[in-house]
């Protein structure tokens, strides 16, 4: 959450980023050398000490401008760049030893829409535009002045402005989703020079202007960005300049992740952010470009919130509360959850400054109950500045932030007057969940949730807020709904119908069920214990081919009809008929005799063992606690034992699912692929496949990764349990196999995988129902139609239980069948 400047490619040349001087009124470091001494240090430094000729000339141009009182540009470098190069540019650009983010002074002070903006931590509106080709761009980081060729260049890659401009729209939209900045596309740009004085004007040009030109070509500077506009127009304009001569952008794999992350990184500087260290490929604003993920990560979200607040601003009072609307009960949601792409420890919500608070409102049309849980979001991570000469990437080591405990948060449930506190969650310390449960909302109307901080923290504390609101009348299944029921046997289950302060309508507590579609039938719930409001619901016996669907229902005088599940007839519970057959249940404490095939791997083959926990992206322990699991090499001596140079495949033996239905497979898997050797090297997914013919042909069950931006983004370690319904895929095959494929091909990366708790099961059902006594016509209901059937087939002789009119199943239609019909009249058959 610190520095500012530029992204670089994977080569060994430097990348620079202009950041206009914004911190007016602050004097230079008292230890800085006089200007003449600084000039001597750069003007005559020989090329042989690690500074190439292109960047020597850029340093000379910077030197010719004079050493600024405050830094006019920030230099950042590719991995492997000599430290003397880093030192030279940092000194030439006027950096002090520790120059870190100052959100109060480096945010936008005025915009075309807002005019002068509010204090830090409050939102702004930014417009952005694309400068037309031919627009003059002066030298920004020592490179020659030139005219913009943005449209010509990006059209040559994407063939249409609509395609490449969408990358920019998406990038700005994501910054808007995670911060209090509202972005508006300005379709006009008058082509005025890209100069600090030419700031945004509504209908003329954007606050942020985007352009491109030759900077230093392949392998060097990818782009640079001005700092935000301050009160004095000549001190910044937030404009972005991209190197149109760098082939880095020609590779558009991964939905143009290279281009997208450079743009997002550069606009981070355009919001006032500096670079953050170290280079771990886990933060967007690191000195060199990262592509194992899409866009802003945890640290950038915190930085944006520090300067502009979160996406819900302004919401600092009851009158400005974020409305959750008129709730249809039951309601449940987690506030702050970000949409894709996935961000580890991400949230759109924070308390961002001393004394700040967040308000949310909702309304209900009947009395209800609310439960809420406040979850601090954060982690302990290294978070240092880029201003230590002689260190890798000029990064200062040893600076850590525990963003989980920045602030001690609490919250309150408040009545519609915006003042009366109904309940409070504020008993725990920083970083610990706060919760309230089952808080009575005694009347219809509006209610509030207020989140606040204790103490005087000055950095943002991210959080999420779980909110659940239900009717006053509560219907629940304390032991859950039946999932598997035996054929031909009634299936009772417990239901609690608790009216609380409501009144239960008489005879309204019922079970609704159907077995083969069509209309729902009803059966009353039986009260078992009035003290605990415990009832019993009973599903009638079902046949093997039945599909029982059911829900329970009750009605309160105030609450109206309440169902469980909440969707009622449109989303009922569903049970399977039969008994579970466990085909395999493996914890790998013994070897199951599965196959391991390696193709080209020099290390990292699958094996069974107790994880040695090398703390290098591998599992620290197995999933189920039994001890063993499958791992990709488990070497306590050589912890550098991840998958290298090929593919390792773990394959099961055959499983026979003949005659079985509702087959299901589950397992726990571990996969890590985020510690990469070079940009673009995160290209190896984790494949899980199945075969129905003994391994001759394979199909994907799931494809994990290869990055956080893919459909299944579980690439950062941690055991993940997965379960799949196999019936649509396998349908009773005799030679079913599964396999797990981990690979490291192409550019090198650290790939670790694990497998545990494998379980394969199915449902078997073998049931011949007894005759349905009285059901002479086979309709399933004993009624007048059965008397007609007996009389119509009187004295017929059948194999027992096979003919119409045979109501008692003895094979002969006679007076005994009439007796059977009358004895079972109006009964429903299973």
DAVEN-V962735 format. One record per residue. PSI is psi in degrees with one decimal (NA if undefined). OMEGA is omega in whole degrees, -180 to 180 (NA if undefined). NEAR is the number of other ideal C-beta (glycine too) atoms within 10 Angstrom. Layout:
[[PSI | OMEGA | NEAR] [PSI | OMEGA | NEAR]]
//
This chain:
[[43.0 | -172 | 25] [-95.9 | -153 | 24] [-176.1 | -176 | 28] [143.8 | 176 | 30] [-107.1 | -163 | 33] [155.7 | 176 | 31] [152.1 | 179 | 32] [161.9 | 176 | 31] [-172.8 | -175 | 23] [5.4 | -179 | 18] [-162.3 | -178 | 16] [5.3 | 179 | 17] [159.8 | -176 | 19] [161.4 | 173 | 28] [137.0 | -175 | 31] [160.3 | 176 | 29] [120.5 | -179 | 32] [134.6 | 175 | 25] [108.3 | -174 | 30] [153.4 | -178 | 23] [118.2 | -175 | 19] [-23.1 | -170 | 25] [68.3 | -177 | 16] [144.2 | 175 | 12] [-0.1 | 178 | 6] [127.2 | -176 | 13] [157.1 | 178 | 8] [165.1 | 178 | 13] [130.3 | -179 | 14] [-18.4 | 180 | 6] [-1.6 | -179 | 7] [146.1 | 179 | 17] [155.0 | 176 | 13] [156.7 | -175 | 9] [-41.9 | -177 | 12] [-41.9 | 179 | 9] [-41.2 | 178 | 10] [-44.3 | -179 | 17] [-43.4 | 180 | 17] [-35.8 | -176 | 13] [-26.6 | -176 | 15] [-36.4 | -172 | 18] [-29.9 | -173 | 13] [13.5 | 179 | 9] [126.9 | -176 | 19] [151.6 | 179 | 8] [-30.7 | -174 | 10] [-11.4 | -178 | 6] [13.6 | 176 | 10] [-5.4 | 179 | 16] [114.3 | -179 | 22] [167.1 | -174 | 16] [-38.5 | -179 | 8] [-46.2 | -177 | 16] [-20.1 | 171 | 24] [-41.6 | 178 | 18] [-37.9 | 178 | 15] [-40.5 | 176 | 26] [-39.4 | 178 | 23] [-40.5 | 179 | 16] [-40.0 | 177 | 15] [-40.6 | -180 | 24] [-35.6 | -178 | 21] [-23.7 | 179 | 10] [-18.9 | -175 | 13] [154.8 | -179 | 12] [121.7 | -177 | 22] [156.0 | 174 | 16] [-37.8 | 176 | 15] [156.6 | -174 | 20] [130.3 | 176 | 27] [-13.9 | 179 | 21] [153.9 | 175 | 28] [132.1 | 180 | 29] [136.1 | 174 | 34] [158.4 | -163 | 34] [155.6 | 174 | 26] [153.5 | 175 | 23] [136.1 | 179 | 17] [-7.3 | 178 | 11] [134.8 | 180 | 26] [140.1 | -179 | 15] [-29.9 | 179 | 16] [-29.0 | 176 | 14] [-45.3 | 179 | 23] [-45.6 | -180 | 26] [-42.9 | -176 | 17] [-47.0 | -178 | 25] [-37.9 | 178 | 29] [-41.5 | -180 | 25] [-40.3 | -179 | 18] [-31.5 | -178 | 28] [-0.8 | 171 | 25] [25.1 | -180 | 22] [143.0 | 170 | 25] [177.3 | -179 | 16] [-40.2 | -180 | 13] [98.2 | 179 | 13] [103.9 | -172 | 21] [169.5 | -174 | 17] [135.2 | 175 | 21] [89.7 | -172 | 16] [-27.7 | -179 | 24] [-27.2 | -175 | 15] [-11.9 | -177 | 16] [5.8 | 174 | 23] [170.4 | 176 | 26] [125.6 | 179 | 27] [-20.5 | 176 | 20] [147.7 | 178 | 19] [166.6 | -179 | 24] [-32.3 | -178 | 20] [-46.0 | -172 | 16] [-23.6 | -164 | 16] [-143.8 | 176 | 8] [136.1 | -175 | 9] [170.4 | -179 | 20] [174.9 | 177 | 15] [167.2 | -180 | 9] [151.6 | -176 | 19] [-3.8 | 178 | 27] [154.4 | -173 | 18] [163.6 | 177 | 20] [170.5 | 171 | 25] [126.8 | 177 | 17] [135.7 | 170 | 28] [155.3 | 177 | 25] [150.7 | -178 | 25] [161.7 | 177 | 21] [123.5 | -178 | 25] [142.5 | 178 | 27] [152.4 | 176 | 14] [142.5 | -178 | 16] [-6.6 | 177 | 11] [134.1 | -177 | 22] [132.6 | 177 | 16] [117.0 | 180 | 24] [174.6 | 174 | 13] [134.0 | -180 | 15] [-40.6 | -177 | 23] [31.5 | 179 | 27] [-5.2 | 178 | 27] [161.8 | 179 | 23] [150.8 | 171 | 14] [154.3 | -180 | 12] [179.5 | 176 | 17] [154.1 | -177 | 16] [138.7 | 173 | 25] [33.5 | -173 | 20] [-50.5 | -176 | 24] [-46.2 | -180 | 18] [-44.1 | -176 | 12] [-53.1 | -175 | 21] [-28.1 | 173 | 23] [-31.1 | 180 | 15] [-21.2 | 179 | 11] [-44.9 | -172 | 15] [-8.0 | 172 | 18] [-8.6 | -179 | 10] [133.8 | 177 | 10] [-33.2 | 180 | 13] [-30.8 | -179 | 9] [-53.4 | -175 | 14] [-29.8 | 177 | 21] [-27.3 | 178 | 16] [-31.3 | 176 | 14] [-40.3 | 178 | 18] [-43.1 | 179 | 22] [-44.1 | 179 | 13] [-42.0 | -178 | 17] [-47.1 | 180 | 24] [-37.4 | 179 | 22] [-37.9 | 179 | 12] [-41.6 | 175 | 21] [-37.0 | 178 | 24] [-34.2 | 180 | 19] [-33.8 | -174 | 16] [2.3 | -176 | 24] [179.5 | 178 | 28] [16.8 | 179 | 23] [127.6 | 176 | 24] [121.4 | -176 | 18] [136.3 | 178 | 23] [124.4 | 178 | 15] [127.8 | 175 | 14] [106.6 | -176 | 22] [-14.2 | -179 | 9] [144.5 | 168 | 14] [119.7 | -172 | 18] [-1.0 | 178 | 13] [14.5 | 175 | 17] [152.3 | -180 | 16] [144.7 | 177 | 14] [75.9 | -177 | 25] [156.3 | -177 | 14] [-31.4 | -177 | 20] [-19.4 | -177 | 11] [79.3 | -176 | 18] [179.1 | -174 | 21] [142.1 | 175 | 24] [125.9 | -178 | 15] [130.8 | -180 | 14] [-3.6 | -178 | 10] [-53.4 | 179 | 15] [159.0 | -178 | 27] [162.1 | 169 | 28] [-45.6 | 178 | 29] [119.8 | 179 | 28] [139.6 | -174 | 29] [130.0 | -178 | 25] [175.3 | -178 | 25] [151.1 | 176 | 26] [173.2 | 172 | 23] [124.5 | 174 | 14] [-67.1 | 175 | 28] [10.5 | 174 | 24] [-158.8 | -172 | 14] [141.0 | 169 | 13] [4.6 | -178 | 17] [-123.5 | -177 | 25] [129.1 | 178 | 31] [-33.2 | -178 | 28] [162.9 | 169 | 29] [163.6 | -171 | 27] [135.4 | 176 | 32] [151.8 | 172 | 27] [167.2 | -179 | 33] [162.3 | 178 | 28] [132.9 | 175 | 28] [-175.4 | -176 | 22] [-32.2 | 175 | 11] [118.7 | -168 | 13] [-29.5 | -175 | 14] [3.0 | -176 | 13] [-0.4 | 178 | 20] [156.1 | 177 | 24] [0.8 | 175 | 26] [10.4 | -175 | 26] [152.9 | -176 | 32] [132.9 | 177 | 25] [124.2 | -176 | 30] [143.9 | 179 | 26] [102.9 | -177 | 25] [-5.9 | -180 | 22] [8.1 | -177 | 17] [119.6 | -178 | 24] [-3.9 | 175 | 11] [-37.5 | -176 | 22] [-12.1 | -177 | 23] [-26.2 | 179 | 11] [110.2 | -174 | 15] [23.1 | 178 | 16] [161.6 | 177 | 10] [40.8 | 179 | 19] [43.4 | 177 | 13] [43.5 | -179 | 21] [-33.3 | 178 | 24] [-53.3 | -180 | 21] [-47.0 | -176 | 24] [-43.4 | -176 | 22] [-33.1 | 174 | 24] [-45.4 | -179 | 28] [-46.0 | -180 | 23] [-40.0 | 178 | 23] [-49.2 | -176 | 32] [-41.0 | 179 | 26] [-22.7 | 170 | 26] [-42.0 | 174 | 26] [-37.5 | 179 | 29] [-15.5 | 173 | 27] [-11.8 | 178 | 26] [9.8 | -178 | 28] [149.1 | 174 | 30] [178.4 | 175 | 29] [153.4 | 177 | 31] [143.0 | -176 | 32] [162.9 | 2 | 28] [-177.9 | 179 | 22] [94.2 | -179 | 20] [2.1 | -177 | 13] [35.5 | 178 | 21] [7.0 | 177 | 19] [139.7 | -178 | 25] [-36.6 | -173 | 24] [21.0 | 171 | 28] [158.9 | -177 | 25] [-29.0 | 179 | 32] [152.1 | -174 | 23] [141.2 | 178 | 25] [139.7 | 178 | 22] [9.0 | 175 | 24] [-4.2 | -177 | 25] [170.2 | 175 | 25] [118.6 | 165 | 26] [-154.6 | -169 | 23] [139.4 | 178 | 29] [-169.6 | -174 | 23] [-47.2 | -175 | 24] [-38.8 | 180 | 23] [-34.4 | 176 | 25] [-43.9 | 179 | 30] [-41.7 | 179 | 27] [-43.3 | 180 | 27] [-39.8 | 179 | 29] [-35.1 | 179 | 30] [-38.6 | -176 | 25] [-34.6 | -170 | 29] [6.2 | -178 | 30] [179.7 | -179 | 28] [179.5 | -173 | 26] [-8.9 | -178 | 25] [-2.6 | -180 | 19] [151.3 | -7 | 24] [130.3 | -179 | 15] [43.3 | -172 | 24] [10.7 | 180 | 17] [168.2 | 178 | 12] [-38.8 | -180 | 17] [-24.1 | -180 | 9] [17.3 | -175 | 13] [145.5 | 172 | 21] [123.4 | -175 | 17] [129.0 | 172 | 12] [-5.0 | 175 | 17] [-175.1 | 174 | 9] [115.4 | -169 | 11] [133.9 | 168 | 19] [121.1 | -172 | 10] [144.4 | -1 | 20] [150.3 | -180 | 18] [138.6 | 175 | 18] [134.4 | 179 | 13] [157.2 | 172 | 14] [111.8 | -179 | 14] [137.7 | 179 | 21] [-10.9 | -179 | 21] [130.6 | 179 | 13] [143.6 | 171 | 18] [174.1 | -180 | 9] [152.0 | 5 | 11] [157.4 | -177 | 19] [138.1 | 174 | 17] [116.4 | 176 | 22] [130.4 | -179 | 15] [38.2 | 179 | 16] [153.1 | 174 | 20] [147.7 | 175 | 28] [-0.8 | -177 | 20] [143.6 | 171 | 29] [157.3 | 161 | 35] [114.7 | -162 | 27] [-4.9 | -179 | 30] [164.2 | -180 | 22] [124.3 | 177 | 13] [-2.1 | -179 | 10] [153.7 | 177 | 23] [155.9 | 179 | 14] [133.7 | 179 | 29] [139.9 | 175 | 23] [144.9 | 180 | 22] [154.4 | 173 | 21] [160.4 | 178 | 22] [150.9 | 178 | 14] [152.3 | -177 | 23] [-7.6 | 175 | 13] [164.2 | 172 | 18] [153.0 | -178 | 20] [-168.6 | 178 | 28] [140.2 | 179 | 22] [138.9 | 169 | 23] [142.6 | -178 | 17] [150.3 | 180 | 23] [125.8 | 179 | 17] [121.8 | -174 | 23] [105.3 | 174 | 18] [139.3 | -177 | 23] [126.8 | 178 | 21] [-175.3 | -180 | 23] [166.0 | 174 | 12] [121.0 | -179 | 11] [158.5 | 180 | 19] [135.0 | -166 | 17] [71.4 | -172 | 19] [166.7 | 177 | 22] [169.2 | 179 | 21] [73.3 | -176 | 31] [37.4 | 179 | 24] [99.9 | 180 | 22] [142.6 | 179 | 15] [-5.1 | 179 | 9] [154.4 | 177 | 17] [128.9 | -179 | 17] [19.6 | -180 | 22] [18.8 | -176 | 26] [141.0 | 177 | 23] [120.2 | -178 | 19] [162.8 | 169 | 12] [7.8 | 177 | 8] [118.5 | -177 | 18] [146.5 | 176 | 10] [130.6 | 171 | 21] [90.9 | -174 | 13] [-2.2 | 175 | 25] [-25.2 | -172 | 16] [30.0 | 177 | 16] [-42.6 | -177 | 22] [148.8 | 173 | 28] [103.0 | -175 | 20] [151.4 | 172 | 28] [172.5 | 177 | 17] [163.8 | -179 | 24] [149.2 | 167 | 20] [125.9 | -171 | 22] [141.7 | -179 | 22] [173.4 | -176 | 16] [-17.2 | 178 | 16] [-4.9 | 179 | 10] [6.9 | -176 | 16] [-46.4 | -172 | 9] [120.2 | 180 | 11] [121.2 | 180 | 11] [-38.9 | 180 | 16] [155.9 | -177 | 18] [137.7 | 171 | 15] [96.0 | -174 | 21] [40.9 | -175 | 14] [-11.1 | -175 | 9] [168.6 | -179 | 15] [-175.0 | -179 | 9] [138.6 | 176 | 18] [0.2 | -177 | 17] [139.8 | -179 | 14] [140.6 | 171 | 13] [142.9 | -176 | 22] [151.6 | 167 | 14] [150.1 | -176 | 19] [139.6 | 169 | 12] [44.9 | -179 | 12] [125.4 | -177 | 17] [130.2 | 171 | 15] [98.5 | -162 | 22] [-5.2 | 180 | 12] [161.9 | 173 | 13] [156.1 | 178 | 13] [-162.8 | -176 | 13] [141.6 | 177 | 17] [162.1 | -177 | 23] [152.8 | 167 | 22] [126.4 | 180 | 25] [123.8 | 177 | 22] [134.0 | -176 | 25] [172.7 | 179 | 17] [146.7 | 173 | 23] [146.2 | 180 | 12] [-160.1 | -174 | 8] [54.1 | 176 | 9] [151.8 | -178 | 19] [-0.4 | 176 | 13] [161.2 | -178 | 19] [143.7 | 171 | 29] [108.7 | 177 | 27] [151.7 | 176 | 27] [163.4 | 166 | 25] [159.1 | -177 | 18] [113.4 | 175 | 22] [129.1 | -179 | 17] [128.8 | 176 | 19] [127.2 | 179 | 17] [129.3 | -180 | 22] [166.9 | 178 | 23] [161.0 | 176 | 24] [-42.7 | 173 | 24] [125.6 | -177 | 29] [129.8 | 174 | 22] [121.8 | -176 | 29] [160.2 | 178 | 15] [98.6 | -172 | 16] [-27.6 | 179 | 10] [14.2 | 179 | 8] [170.6 | 178 | 10] [147.7 | 176 | 20] [134.9 | 178 | 19] [-33.1 | 177 | 10] [126.8 | 180 | 14] [144.1 | -179 | 21] [140.8 | -179 | 15] [141.6 | 176 | 19] [0.3 | -176 | 16] [140.0 | 176 | 14] [147.1 | -177 | 12] [94.8 | 179 | 19] [152.1 | 173 | 13] [157.7 | -174 | 21] [143.3 | 176 | 16] [136.7 | 172 | 25] [123.0 | 176 | 16] [101.5 | -174 | 23] [107.6 | -179 | 16] [-15.7 | -176 | 21] [-120.4 | -178 | 18] [-0.1 | 176 | 13] [175.9 | 176 | 22] [127.6 | -179 | 14] [128.9 | 175 | 17] [134.3 | -176 | 16] [135.5 | 175 | 7] [19.7 | -178 | 10] [-10.4 | -180 | 17] [105.1 | -174 | 21] [159.6 | 170 | 19] [128.2 | 173 | 23] [132.4 | -177 | 19] [156.1 | 170 | 22] [152.9 | -175 | 16] [-21.2 | -178 | 21] [45.1 | -177 | 12] [-167.3 | 179 | 7] [-159.5 | -177 | 7] [149.7 | 176 | 8] [140.3 | 171 | 16] [164.3 | -176 | 14] [147.1 | 173 | 10] [134.0 | -178 | 15] [146.9 | 170 | 13] [144.3 | -179 | 21] [121.6 | -180 | 14] [124.2 | -178 | 13] [-43.9 | -175 | 13] [102.5 | -179 | 11] [-27.0 | -178 | 8] [-35.7 | -179 | 5] [3.7 | -179 | 11] [34.0 | -179 | 19] [129.8 | 178 | 17] [165.3 | 172 | 23] [130.3 | 171 | 14] [142.6 | -177 | 24] [118.5 | 173 | 15] [130.7 | 176 | 22] [160.9 | 179 | 19] [145.4 | -177 | 20] [159.4 | 176 | 27] [166.3 | -175 | 16] [-36.2 | -176 | 17] [-0.6 | -179 | 12] [154.3 | 174 | 19] [89.0 | -178 | 13] [124.7 | 173 | 21] [138.0 | -174 | 18] [158.9 | 173 | 24] [161.6 | 177 | 23] [154.6 | -171 | 27] [143.8 | 172 | 20] [160.9 | -178 | 26] [131.4 | 175 | 22] [151.5 | 179 | 25] [-40.3 | -180 | 14] [-38.9 | -171 | 17] [-19.7 | -174 | 26] [-158.9 | -177 | 14] [130.6 | 179 | 14] [133.6 | -179 | 26] [157.6 | 173 | 19] [114.9 | 2 | 21] [164.5 | -174 | 16] [-29.1 | -179 | 17] [-11.6 | 179 | 11] [-130.2 | -176 | 16] [-26.1 | -178 | 14] [-18.8 | 179 | 9] [66.8 | -175 | 12] [170.7 | 167 | 21] [151.4 | 180 | 20] [135.0 | 179 | 12] [157.9 | 173 | 21] [148.2 | -179 | 21] [124.1 | -180 | 25] [-154.4 | 176 | 20] [149.1 | -177 | 14] [132.3 | 173 | 14] [114.8 | 179 | 15] [114.4 | -178 | 9] [-37.7 | 178 | 17] [136.6 | 176 | 14] [95.2 | -166 | 11] [129.2 | 172 | 21] [0.6 | 175 | 17] [23.9 | 170 | 22] [-18.7 | 170 | 13] [155.6 | -177 | 9] [122.7 | -179 | 10] [-1.0 | 180 | 12] [23.4 | 179 | 7] [170.0 | -174 | 20] [141.3 | 172 | 13] [124.2 | 178 | 13] [129.5 | -179 | 14] [134.2 | 179 | 14] [99.8 | 175 | 12] [-4.8 | -175 | 12] [137.7 | 174 | 22] [-12.0 | 177 | 11] [156.1 | 173 | 17] [20.9 | 180 | 29] [152.5 | 178 | 20] [140.7 | 174 | 26] [163.2 | 177 | 15] [140.0 | 175 | 18] [172.4 | 172 | 16] [122.5 | -176 | 15] [133.4 | -179 | 19] [-13.5 | 176 | 17] [72.1 | 177 | 13] [-1.1 | -180 | 19] [40.1 | 180 | 8] [53.5 | 177 | 13] [1.1 | 179 | 19] [162.3 | -179 | 25] [134.6 | 176 | 25] [-20.4 | -180 | 12] [167.2 | 177 | 14] [175.7 | -175 | 25] [-47.1 | -169 | 20] [2.3 | 177 | 17] [3.4 | -179 | 9] [-22.2 | 179 | 14] [-65.1 | -176 | 13] [158.1 | 168 | 19] [171.2 | 170 | 27] [139.2 | -179 | 25] [158.4 | 172 | 29] [94.7 | -175 | 30] [132.2 | -172 | 23] [74.0 | -169 | 22] [107.4 | -179 | 17] [-24.6 | -178 | 12] [-48.5 | 179 | 7] [93.9 | -179 | 9] [-13.3 | 176 | 14] [62.8 | -171 | 12] [30.5 | 177 | 21] [174.0 | -180 | 25] [129.3 | -179 | 27] [134.2 | 164 | 21] [17.3 | 180 | 14] [-154.0 | -173 | 17] [136.3 | 173 | 19] [132.0 | -172 | 26] [126.8 | 174 | 19] [120.7 | -173 | 22] [135.9 | -180 | 18] [167.7 | 166 | 22] [-179.9 | -177 | 15] [145.0 | 171 | 13] [135.9 | -178 | 19] [115.7 | -179 | 12] [22.4 | -179 | 21] [129.6 | 175 | 8] [3.0 | -178 | 11] [151.2 | 178 | 22] [167.3 | 176 | 17] [45.1 | 177 | 18] [143.0 | -178 | 23] [137.4 | 176 | 17] [140.1 | 175 | 25] [154.5 | 179 | 14] [163.0 | 173 | 22] [132.9 | -180 | 19] [153.7 | 175 | 24] [134.4 | 175 | 26] [131.4 | 176 | 29] [133.0 | 178 | 25] [55.6 | -178 | 32] [-16.2 | 178 | 24] [99.9 | -168 | 19] [154.9 | -179 | 21] [-24.6 | -179 | 15] [154.2 | 177 | 13] [134.4 | 180 | 23] [-4.0 | -175 | 20] [-5.4 | 178 | 21] [77.0 | -172 | 29] [6.2 | -173 | 19] [110.5 | 176 | 26] [171.1 | 173 | 22] [118.4 | -174 | 24] [135.6 | 170 | 19] [123.0 | -173 | 22] [163.8 | 176 | 19] [155.8 | 177 | 21] [143.2 | 177 | 20] [2.1 | -178 | 20] [43.1 | 174 | 13] [24.9 | 176 | 13] [7.4 | 177 | 19] [-45.6 | 178 | 9] [147.4 | -176 | 10] [148.1 | 174 | 17] [153.5 | -179 | 10] [130.4 | 169 | 10] [-43.0 | 171 | 18] [150.2 | 176 | 15] [114.0 | -176 | 15] [125.7 | 178 | 22] [-153.4 | 15 | 25] [-4.1 | -177 | 23] [175.9 | 179 | 22] [-12.6 | -175 | 22] [0.8 | -180 | 21] [172.2 | -174 | 19] [-38.6 | 175 | 9] [99.0 | -167 | 15] [28.4 | -174 | 19] [69.4 | -174 | 21] [14.2 | -176 | 26] [23.9 | 179 | 18] [-176.5 | -176 | 17] [138.3 | 178 | 12] [131.8 | 179 | 20] [122.5 | 180 | 14] [131.5 | -177 | 12] [147.9 | 179 | 15] [138.6 | -176 | 9] [136.2 | 170 | 18] [119.2 | -174 | 11] [-11.8 | -175 | 23] [-44.2 | 180 | 16] [-15.6 | -173 | 7] [-37.6 | -168 | 15] [-44.4 | 174 | 20] [62.7 | 170 | 12] [26.3 | -180 | 16] [155.5 | -176 | 21] [-18.2 | -176 | 13] [69.3 | -178 | 15] [130.9 | 176 | 26] [158.9 | 174 | 21] [153.4 | 175 | 25] [153.1 | -180 | 19] [126.5 | -172 | 26] [118.1 | 173 | 21] [140.9 | -176 | 30] [154.9 | 170 | 26] [96.0 | -179 | 27] [162.8 | -177 | 17] [-137.4 | 178 | 10] [144.8 | -175 | 15] [143.0 | 174 | 15] [167.0 | -180 | 24] [111.9 | -177 | 22] [121.4 | 176 | 29] [139.3 | -179 | 24] [156.8 | 178 | 28] [159.0 | 179 | 25] [136.2 | 179 | 28] [166.9 | 172 | 25] [54.5 | 178 | 20] [131.6 | -180 | 22] [129.6 | 177 | 16] [125.9 | -177 | 21] [166.9 | 177 | 17] [174.5 | 178 | 23] [129.1 | 173 | 18] [143.2 | -177 | 13] [118.4 | 178 | 21] [99.3 | -170 | 9] [125.8 | 173 | 16] [112.5 | -175 | 9] [147.6 | 171 | 14] [157.7 | 179 | 10] [141.8 | 176 | 16] [97.9 | -173 | 21] [129.2 | 179 | 17] [-17.9 | -177 | 25] [81.3 | -174 | 24] [-24.5 | -178 | 28] [2.9 | 177 | 20] [21.1 | -178 | 13] [-14.9 | -177 | 13] [-7.9 | 179 | 14] [134.8 | 178 | 15] [111.5 | -176 | 25] [-165.9 | -178 | 16] [-25.7 | 178 | 9] [-28.3 | 180 | 14] [-35.2 | 175 | 26] [-42.5 | 177 | 20] [-41.7 | -179 | 14] [-40.3 | 179 | 23] [-47.5 | -178 | 26] [-35.8 | -179 | 13] [-24.8 | -176 | 13] [24.4 | -174 | 18] [133.5 | 179 | 14] [10.0 | 172 | 8] [148.3 | -178 | 15] [120.4 | -177 | 10] [166.8 | 161 | 16] [134.5 | -172 | 8] [130.0 | 174 | 12] [15.5 | -173 | 15] [-7.7 | -172 | 10] [155.6 | 178 | 18] [140.0 | -180 | 16] [-18.1 | -178 | 24] [79.5 | -173 | 28] [-24.8 | -179 | 30] [0.3 | 173 | 23] [18.1 | -178 | 17] [-0.5 | 177 | 15] [-11.3 | -178 | 14] [130.8 | 178 | 16] [112.3 | -177 | 25] [-165.3 | -178 | 17] [-27.1 | 178 | 9] [-30.3 | 179 | 13] [-35.1 | 175 | 26] [-41.2 | 178 | 20] [-40.2 | -180 | 14] [-39.7 | 178 | 24] [-47.3 | -177 | 26] [-33.8 | -179 | 13] [-26.1 | -176 | 13] [22.4 | -173 | 18] [133.1 | 180 | 14] [9.7 | 173 | 8] [150.1 | 177 | 15] [129.2 | -179 | 13] [152.1 | 177 | 18] [NA | NA | 17]]
//
